[in-house]
Amino acid sequence: MADLFALPDLAYEARAKARGARAVAGLDEVGRGPWAGPVTACAFILTGDTPEGLTDSKKLPPRRRAAMLPALRDAGLIAIGEASVEEIDRLNIRQATHLAMRRAVEGLAIEPDHLLIDGTDRPAWVDRPHDLIKRGDARSLSISAASVMAKTWRDEGMTALAQQFPGYGWETNMGYGTSAHLDGLKCHGVTPHHRRSFAPIRKILCP
């Protein structure tokens, strides 16, 4: 139980480098569960010092995440990848998440030779040494950095969409299925940014 309260460290990165890796990228995603908006992934190669207190983005309040951004941008190479609502509906959320992850890795300025992937679901495209790490965003600093960047990027995107489509509460619920979001759907209907393959949206479209 002790490691539930421990901060992430560089143990996984060090082991990968001891096996010969030169560029180790942490990989994480956010946005699998919402009813609206894209799924977003970030690949992060640490090259410098991370900000104090870095951990799983879900454990950090928005102001703390925002305060970390300048230091995180200075601390490594970063790439964001997304899969659109249309891709989520066409492929399914699992495959769309893997697509967003691949785009993030392909967007890095240098090609990583080892991946640290949050979770236990290995994307089919992974063709290099890697570690699947359960709760990796709370155990590996590279994944933690990716987690914070992906979360911040997607939250900013959903806040911007909320200005175009007010009434759904996206600026606070980020597209997740809250009561405010459901009320917005009842009042305003389904937008182009809703995931039509998700049961709550499909039920509204096809009652």
C-alpha positions in Angstrom: 0.0 0.0 0.0 2.9 2.3 0.6 3.5 3.1 -3.1 0.0 4.5 -3.3 1.4 7.6 -1.6 4.8 7.7 -3.3 5.7 10.2 -5.9 6.9 9.0 -9.4 10.6 8.6 -10.0 13.0 7.7 -12.8 13.4 4.0 -11.9 11.8 2.7 -15.1 13.7 5.2 -17.2 17.0 4.1 -15.6 16.3 0.4 -16.2 15.5 1.1 -19.9 18.8 3.1 -20.3 20.7 0.3 -18.5 19.5 -2.0 -21.3 20.8 0.3 -23.9 18.0 2.8 -24.6 19.0 6.3 -25.5 15.6 8.0 -25.9 12.9 6.9 -23.5 9.4 8.3 -24.0 6.6 8.3 -21.5 3.2 7.9 -23.1 -0.2 8.6 -21.6 -3.7 9.5 -22.8 -6.7 11.3 -21.5 -10.3 11.4 -22.6 -11.4 7.8 -23.1 -14.6 8.2 -21.1 -16.2 11.6 -22.1 -19.3 11.8 -24.2 -17.8 14.6 -26.3 -14.5 15.8 -27.7 -11.4 14.0 -28.9 -9.1 11.5 -27.1 -5.7 13.0 -26.5 -2.3 11.5 -26.0 1.1 12.9 -25.1 4.6 11.4 -25.6 7.3 13.0 -23.4 11.1 12.4 -23.5 12.6 13.9 -20.4 15.9 15.8 -21.0 15.9 18.0 -17.9 14.6 18.4 -14.4 10.9 18.0 -13.8 8.9 20.4 -11.5 8.6 19.5 -7.8 5.5 17.6 -7.0 4.9 16.2 -10.5 2.5 13.2 -10.4 -0.6 11.8 -12.0 -2.5 14.7 -13.5 -5.7 13.5 -11.9 -4.2 14.2 -8.5 -3.2 17.8 -9.4 -5.6 20.7 -9.3 -5.9 22.8 -12.5 -3.9 25.7 -11.2 -1.1 23.4 -10.1 -1.0 21.8 -13.5 -1.0 25.2 -15.2 1.9 26.3 -13.0 4.0 23.3 -14.0 3.7 23.9 -17.8 6.7 26.2 -18.3 9.0 23.9 -16.4 7.6 20.9 -18.2 8.2 22.5 -21.6 11.8 23.1 -20.6 12.2 19.6 -19.2 11.8 17.6 -22.4 10.6 16.9 -25.9 6.8 16.9 -26.1 4.4 15.8 -28.8 0.6 15.7 -28.7 -1.6 13.3 -30.7 -5.3 13.2 -31.0 -8.1 11.1 -32.5 -11.2 12.9 -33.5 -14.8 12.2 -32.6 -15.3 10.8 -36.1 -12.4 8.4 -35.6 -13.7 7.4 -32.2 -17.1 6.5 -33.7 -15.6 4.7 -36.7 -12.8 2.8 -35.0 -14.1 2.4 -31.3 -12.6 4.3 -28.4 -9.8 1.7 -27.7 -8.5 1.8 -31.3 -8.8 5.6 -31.4 -6.8 5.9 -28.2 -4.1 3.8 -29.7 -4.1 6.0 -32.8 -3.7 9.1 -30.7 -0.8 7.5 -28.9 0.9 6.6 -32.2 0.5 10.1 -33.5 2.0 11.5 -30.4 5.1 9.2 -30.7 5.4 10.0 -34.4 5.3 13.7 -33.6 8.4 13.7 -31.4 11.5 15.5 -32.7 13.5 12.4 -32.3 12.4 8.8 -32.5 12.3 7.0 -29.1 13.8 3.6 -28.8 12.0 2.7 -25.6 8.4 3.5 -24.6 6.9 3.6 -21.1 3.2 3.2 -21.6 0.6 3.9 -19.0 -1.7 1.0 -18.4 -1.7 -2.6 -19.5 -3.2 -2.4 -23.0 -0.4 -2.7 -25.6 -1.2 -0.9 -28.9 -0.7 -3.1 -31.9 1.6 -0.6 -33.6 4.3 -0.8 -30.8 7.3 -2.2 -32.5 10.1 -1.4 -30.1 11.1 -2.2 -26.5 8.5 -1.0 -24.1 7.1 -1.3 -20.6 3.4 -1.4 -19.8 3.0 0.2 -16.4 -0.2 0.0 -14.4 -0.8 3.3 -12.7 2.3 4.5 -14.6 1.3 8.1 -14.3 1.9 7.9 -10.6 5.1 5.8 -10.9 7.2 7.1 -13.8 8.1 10.8 -14.1 8.1 10.5 -17.9 4.5 9.2 -17.9 3.5 11.8 -15.3 4.8 14.6 -17.5 2.9 13.2 -20.4 -0.2 12.9 -18.3 -0.1 16.5 -17.2 0.5 17.8 -20.7 -2.2 15.6 -22.3 -4.7 16.6 -19.6 -3.9 20.3 -19.9 -4.1 20.3 -23.7 -7.4 18.5 -23.8 -9.0 20.6 -21.1 -8.0 23.8 -22.9 -9.5 22.4 -26.1 -12.8 21.5 -24.4 -12.9 25.0 -22.7 -12.6 26.6 -26.2 -15.3 24.3 -27.5 -17.6 25.4 -24.6 -17.4 28.9 -26.0 -18.8 27.7 -29.3 -21.3 25.4 -27.8 -22.5 26.8 -24.5 -25.0 25.0 -22.3 -23.2 21.7 -21.9 -20.8 22.6 -19.1 -17.7 21.5 -21.1 -15.6 24.2 -19.4 -15.9 22.3 -16.2 -16.9 18.7 -17.0 -14.6 18.5 -20.1 -17.2 16.4 -22.0 -17.7 13.8 -19.3 -21.2 12.6 -18.5 -22.3 14.9 -15.7 -25.8 16.0 -14.9 -25.1 19.4 -16.4 -24.0 17.8 -19.6 -27.1 15.6 -19.7 -29.3 18.7 -19.1 -27.5 20.4 -22.0 -28.3 17.5 -24.3 -31.9 17.6 -23.3 -32.2 21.3 -23.9 -29.9 21.8 -26.9 -29.5 18.4 -28.5 -26.4 16.6 -29.9 -23.5 18.6 -31.4 -21.0 17.6 -34.0 -18.5 17.1 -31.1 -20.5 14.3 -29.4 -19.5 10.7 -29.7 -22.5 9.1 -31.4 -21.2 5.6 -30.8 -21.4 6.1 -27.0 -24.6 4.7 -25.5 -26.0 7.9 -23.9 -25.6 9.8 -27.1 -26.9 6.9 -29.3 -29.9 6.7 -27.0 -30.8 10.3 -27.6 -30.4 9.9 -31.4 -32.2 6.6 -31.6 -34.7 6.5 -28.7 
